[in-house]
Amino acid sequence: MRDSQLRVGIVVNPKHARSRRAYSWLVPTLRREHIRYRSISTTRASAGAEQARALVAWGADLVIVLGGDGTLRAIAPVLAAADIPTMVIPTGTANVLARHVGAGSVRHAVEACIGAVSTFDELRTVDVAVNEVDVLNADGHRQRCHFLSMSGIGGDARAVGGHGSGPGLLGYVRGGARALLAPTITLTIDGQTSEVWSVMASKVSHPAGPISVFPSAEVVRDDFEFLTVDVGEPGSRLGDWARIAIDGLSRRHADNPALHYWTAPEATIRLEVPAPAHLDGDLIGDCREMRIRAGTLRLTILLATSGAARCRRARG
């Protein structure tokens, strides 16, 4: 029996054609089942936080997000603080978090959402930490930001910043190729100084492509897996990258002298010269300092199981 009082909020990132297509599949079912819903689109100026606050004020029991990692990053602190569960329809470009929690394809995710709100199929939950980072920007401005999957400073962020060189994943590939020869950065991590291509903190094993870049990272863990990449000068760097790729494909990360891994719940990174940084694939500008720490808030993501149950509320 369906709970006719269920309120479903929908946050839509209209940038992607897949968002509009998924919305056209989802909404007719909500109307047919007489489920109350309210949908709000993101904009360039408002990536999702304000939309999430509006849905919390409206009284949403469940929020369905049609978007990618950036949209999830924006809504996560708001919905986690309000203890409102989320379902994800991965319509972005990389969809890193969705892939790691098992949201599946757009079609599969839409079917899971329809099952949840219309027949109340049994759901499993994944609680994802809403991680925090205190940033000192190049201009001296301090701000607190949040992220779910990954952050990076230096070459990794330059790769993300270059994704505009082509459409979709092709842009990320081109941006990454250009960033391979990016200059090194001098930084201090928890008191230890080094010169590296990039430093990253991750909760996901495969941030891009089939290679397991972070072999011990898991979205449900409290600790990050940190990684510094120490490649040589541009003239010899392509050989270093080739060895990194080979070791990654063969899962011999620890054998590569250019890769330095450690796990910790937090780290403070200070740079001699400001360098670009990103959170979940979104550039946040040049930074002088980042203090990264595992968050205490948890975003509950609902996912369909193979079995079916009866009369279960989405929040239950």
C-alpha positions in Angstrom: 0.0 0.0 0.0 1.4 3.4 -1.0 1.7 6.2 1.5 -0.2 9.0 -0.2 1.4 11.6 2.1 4.9 11.0 0.8 6.5 14.2 -0.4 9.2 13.8 -3.1 11.6 16.7 -3.9 13.5 16.7 -7.2 16.7 18.7 -7.8 17.4 18.8 -11.6 20.6 20.0 -13.2 19.3 21.0 -16.6 22.8 21.3 -18.1 22.8 17.7 -19.2 20.3 16.3 -21.8 20.2 13.1 -19.7 18.7 15.1 -16.8 15.8 16.3 -19.0 15.3 12.8 -20.4 15.3 11.1 -16.9 12.9 13.7 -15.6 10.5 12.9 -18.5 10.6 9.2 -17.4 10.2 9.9 -13.7 7.5 12.6 -13.4 4.6 10.8 -15.2 4.9 7.9 -12.7 4.7 10.4 -9.7 1.6 11.9 -11.3 0.0 8.6 -12.0 0.6 7.4 -8.4 -0.7 10.8 -7.0 2.5 11.4 -5.2 3.2 14.9 -4.1 6.4 16.3 -5.7 8.2 19.5 -6.2 11.0 20.0 -8.7 13.6 22.8 -8.7 16.3 23.3 -11.3 19.9 24.4 -10.5 21.5 27.4 -12.2 25.0 28.6 -12.9 24.7 30.9 -9.9 23.0 28.3 -7.6 24.4 24.8 -7.8 21.9 23.1 -5.5 22.2 24.2 -1.9 19.4 26.8 -2.1 17.2 24.3 -4.0 17.8 21.7 -1.3 16.9 24.3 1.5 13.7 25.1 -0.3 12.7 21.4 -0.5 13.6 20.9 3.2 11.3 23.9 4.0 8.6 22.4 1.8 8.7 19.2 3.9 10.3 16.7 1.5 10.6 13.1 2.8 12.9 12.1 0.0 15.0 14.1 -2.5 15.9 12.7 -5.9 18.9 14.3 -7.5 19.2 14.4 -11.3 22.8 15.5 -11.8 26.4 14.7 -11.3 29.1 15.0 -8.6 28.9 18.8 -8.5 25.1 18.8 -7.8 25.5 16.2 -5.1 28.3 18.1 -3.4 26.1 21.2 -3.3 23.0 19.5 -1.8 24.8 17.1 0.5 25.4 19.4 3.6 21.8 20.7 3.5 20.1 17.3 3.2 22.5 15.6 5.6 21.9 18.2 8.3 18.1 17.8 7.8 18.4 14.0 7.8 16.5 13.7 4.5 17.6 10.6 2.4 18.6 11.0 -1.2 18.3 8.9 -4.4 20.7 9.6 -7.2 20.0 9.6 -11.0 23.5 10.0 -12.4 23.2 12.4 -15.3 26.5 14.2 -15.0 29.7 13.6 -16.9 31.9 11.6 -14.5 29.3 10.5 -11.8 32.1 9.3 -9.6 30.1 8.9 -6.4 27.1 7.3 -8.1 29.4 4.7 -9.6 31.0 3.9 -6.3 27.7 3.4 -4.4 26.2 1.3 -7.2 23.5 3.7 -8.5 23.9 2.1 -11.9 22.8 3.6 -15.3 20.4 6.5 -15.7 17.6 4.0 -16.7 18.4 1.7 -13.8 18.4 4.6 -11.3 15.1 6.0 -12.6 13.5 2.5 -12.3 14.9 2.3 -8.7 13.3 5.7 -7.9 10.0 4.7 -9.4 10.1 1.5 -7.4 10.8 3.4 -4.2 8.0 5.9 -4.5 5.3 3.7 -6.1 5.7 0.2 -4.8 8.1 0.8 -1.9 10.5 -1.9 -2.9 13.1 -2.7 -0.3 16.0 -0.3 -0.3 19.5 -0.5 1.0 21.3 2.6 2.4 24.8 3.9 2.0 25.8 6.7 4.5 28.4 8.9 2.9 30.4 11.4 4.9 30.1 15.1 4.0 33.7 16.0 4.3 34.9 19.5 5.3 37.8 21.6 4.0 38.9 25.0 5.3 40.4 26.9 2.4 42.8 29.9 2.4 42.5 31.4 -1.1 45.2 33.2 -3.0 43.7 36.5 -2.2 43.7 35.8 1.6 40.0 35.0 1.8 39.0 32.0 4.0 36.0 29.8 3.4 34.7 26.4 4.5 33.6 24.0 1.8 32.4 20.5 1.6 33.0 17.5 -0.7 32.1 13.8 -0.9 34.5 11.9 -3.0 37.8 13.6 -3.7 39.9 16.8 -3.5 43.1 17.7 -5.2 45.8 20.4 -5.5 48.2 21.0 -8.3 48.4 18.9 -11.5 45.2 17.0 -10.6 43.2 20.2 -10.4 44.8 21.5 -13.6 43.5 18.4 -15.3 40.0 19.0 -14.0 40.3 22.7 -15.1 41.2 21.6 -18.6 38.0 19.6 -19.2 36.5 22.5 -21.1 38.8 21.7 -24.0 36.2 19.1 -25.3 32.7 17.8 -24.7 31.9 15.4 -21.8 34.6 12.8 -20.9 36.6 13.8 -23.9 37.2 17.2 -22.3 38.6 15.5 -19.1 40.9 13.3 -21.2 42.3 16.3 -23.1 42.6 18.3 -19.9 44.4 15.4 -18.2 46.8 14.9 -21.1 47.7 18.6 -21.0 48.2 18.6 -17.2 50.7 15.7 -17.3 53.5 18.3 -17.9 52.2 20.8 -15.4 54.8 22.4 -13.1 55.5 20.9 -9.7 54.4 22.6 -6.5 56.2 23.0 -3.2 54.0 22.3 -0.2 54.1 21.3 3.4 51.8 18.5 4.6 51.4 18.3 8.4 54.9 19.9 8.8 56.8 17.9 6.1 57.9 19.8 3.0 58.1 18.2 -0.5 58.0 19.1 -4.2 55.3 17.2 -6.0 53.1 17.2 -9.1 49.9 16.9 -7.1 48.4 15.9 -3.7 45.0 14.3 -3.5 42.6 13.0 -0.8 40.1 10.4 -1.8 37.2 8.3 -0.6 36.8 6.5 -3.9 39.1 4.0 -5.6 38.5 4.8 -9.3 38.1 8.6 -9.7 38.5 8.3 -13.4 38.7 5.4 -15.8 39.4 1.7 -15.1 42.6 2.2 -13.1 42.3 1.9 -9.3 44.2 5.0 -8.3 43.4 4.7 -4.6 43.4 0.9 -3.8 42.4 1.3 -0.2 39.8 4.1 -0.5 36.1 3.4 0.3 33.2 5.9 0.4 32.0 4.4 3.8 35.4 4.8 5.5 36.2 7.6 7.9 39.8 7.9 6.7 40.9 9.4 3.4 43.5 7.8 1.3 46.0 10.5 0.5 48.4 10.4 -2.4 51.2 12.6 -3.5 52.6 12.2 -7.1 56.3 13.0 -7.4 57.2 12.8 -11.1 60.4 14.1 -12.6 61.1 17.1 -14.9 58.9 17.5 -18.0 61.7 16.0 -20.2 61.5 12.6 -18.5 58.0 12.8 -17.2 56.2 10.7 -19.9 58.3 7.7 -18.9 57.3 8.2 -15.3 53.6 8.4 -16.3 53.9 5.2 -18.4 55.3 3.3 -15.4 52.6 4.7 -13.1 49.9 3.5 -15.6 51.5 0.1 -15.9 51.8 -0.3 -12.1 48.2 0.9 -11.7 46.8 -1.6 -14.2 48.8 -4.4 -12.5 47.8 -3.1 -9.0 51.4 -2.6 -7.9 50.9 1.0 -6.7 53.1 0.5 -3.7 56.1 -0.5 -5.9 56.1 2.8 -7.8 58.6 5.3 -6.2 56.6 8.3 -7.6 53.5 7.4 -5.6 53.3 8.0 -1.9 50.2 6.8 0.0 48.9 7.2 3.5 45.6 7.1 5.3 44.4 9.6 7.8 41.1 11.3 8.9 42.6 14.8 8.1 45.6 16.7 6.8 46.7 20.3 6.5 48.4 21.3 3.3 50.2 24.6 2.9 51.8 25.9 -0.4 54.7 28.2 -1.0 53.0 29.5 -4.1 49.2 29.3 -4.6 48.1 26.5 -6.9 44.7 25.4 -8.3 42.5 23.1 -6.2 39.3 21.2 -6.8 36.6 19.5 -4.8 34.7 16.6 -6.5 35.8 17.9 -9.9 34.8 21.5 -9.3 37.6 24.1 -9.4 37.6 26.4 -6.4 40.4 28.6 -7.5 44.1 29.0 -6.5 44.7 28.2 -2.8 47.5 28.8 -0.3 46.2 26.3 2.3 43.7 23.6 2.7 42.8 21.8 5.9 40.9 18.6 4.9 39.0 16.5 7.4 36.5 13.7 7.4 33.0 15.1 8.1 30.7 14.1 10.9 27.5 14.7 8.9 26.3 11.7 6.8 24.2 11.9 3.6 22.0 8.8 3.4 21.7 7.5 -0.2 19.0 5.0 -1.0 19.6 2.3 -3.5 17.3 -0.5 -4.8 18.0 -4.1 -3.9 17.3 -7.1 -6.0 14.6 -8.3 -3.6 11.3 -6.6 -3.0 9.6 -5.7 0.2 6.2 -4.3 0.9 4.9 -1.0 2.4 8.2 0.5 3.4 8.6 4.2 3.5 11.5 5.7 1.7 12.8 7.2 5.0 12.2 4.1 7.0 
